[in-house]
């Protein structure tokens, strides 16, 4: 397809006319097929995504789930759940393999997330990251930007794992991830390994930061100009992108948790990744929003000033020294997201349990 053709979708033009990459925010084969046809060069999963795919496509997976239970008669529900998660991820990785080969192994990866219950356990995060990395040549591994996760990100990177830092919302987390990746890459290169083909990314869950600020506004009775709370995540992301470029960090910023079109349109043109849910891709592709670079356009200073004055939680997210690494685990958006990921994982194991022990 001619990328300048009016028939090319907005997301296709985003990928092919700018340095910006689009990923599919799901491992669903149907959704990933649509995304790849519209220019996507990667995909991602997490416990909530895997659970959602299983619920929407249970008829396609229930036979395999029963087979896994039969093939592993002594396995726990957690073991079966992870076998299922890995199979879902590997199916997506296989669909992306042509992209991976076409892009000379620099794109076309499927992100697979480590167990969210291990967010405080450095060794478990590293062990699972290395395991995932060995499952297929185009696996990227998601490790949370918690205090233990920052240590794990450095060590997993040293071992050659392409990292996607997740459960990350703030500039302090993004900088800590970038520095950990740099240390890991430097250590790996010092050990004699080629790191030129590694493509780590650092997620900023911009929509979840906005969600948290809205919770704070309601809880504390903060009156704010309508619409301004939709800009907090974008402001943090743009500031992080500028610092990443100025400092030469090798990790690329990745925007996740979409809530409106500005989480795409305002970030076009950056050397970044946008991981977009299928439903939002369809909406964006039907829109008449002009595809043009906006990443360098600053967020209105009036908006940033109001957020900064009224929300201590925004200051903690926006200032480079707003959080210490020891405080990452207790930041509101982190707590809310870890809880939701763990709950989704527990619900997933409950689905497996119902297959292993059907209700009487």
C-alpha positions, 0 to 999 in steps of 0.5 A: 500500500502506498503510505501517502494514499488516502486509503492507508489507515492513520495507524499505518501512516503513523508507523511508516511516515514517522519514527513512531512504532505501534504495537497491539495491546493484546495477544489475541490472534484476531486482534493481532492480525488486524494490527499487523495489517495496519502497520503494528510491529509488536504486541504485548500481554499482561495478566488482565490482557490474557484473562480478557483474551481467554474470556472473549475466546474461551471456545477457542482455548477450552479444548487446549486448556483441558488438554493441558490439564490431562497432560500434566496430572500432577500440576497445580493450577498455577503451573497450568495457568503459566503454560496457557499464558506462554502458549498464548504469548508464543502464538502471538510471537509466531505471528510477529516472526515475519515482522521480526525477520523483515526488520532484521530482529529489531522489531516484531517482538511479543512482550510477555509479563513476569508473574505480578505476585513477584513484584518484590522478589528480584531473583524470581523476576530474573529467573522468569525473565530468562525463562521467557527469553529462551522460549522464542527469538522474538520475546520481550519480557515485562518486569515491573518498575518496583524497587526489586524490579529495577534491580531485576531489570539491570540483571536481566538486561545483563543476561541478554533479555530484551526488557519492557519495564511495566507498572511504570507511571512516573518520570522517576521510574522511567529514569531509574529504568533507563539507568538500570538498562544502561548499566545492564547493557554496559555490563553485558558489553564488557563481558564481550557480548554484542548489544547492538540488537537489543531493543529495551523499552520503558512503559509509561502507563499514561492513562493509569496515571490520569486515572489515579489523579482523577481518584485523588481529585474526587477523594480530596475534593479538588476542583480543576479545569475540565479536561486538564486531568487528561493531560497529566500522563502526556505531560510526564511522557513528553518530559521523559522523552525529551530527557531520554533523547538528551541523555542518549538512553538506549531504552525507548519510551512506550506509552500504554493504557489508552483513554482517548485519542491524544494518547496516540495523536499527541505522541506521533513523531517520537522515536517511541512505541505506542501499544494500543488496544484493538478497540482504540486502533479501530476508532483511530483508524476511522477518525479524521485526525491528521497524522503529523508529528506532535511529540515536540509540541509542549503541553500547555503550561497553564495545564501543567501549572494547574496540575502541579499546583493542585496535585502532590501526586502529579508533582511526584510523577513529573519531577525527576526527584519526585520519588525515590526508588524505595517509594516506587512500590507505594505510589498510588498508581503502582498499588492500584495497578499491581492489585489489578494485575494480581487480581486478574492473575488470581481470576485466571487461575480460578478459570483453570481451577474450574477446568481441573475441578469442575463445580459439582 
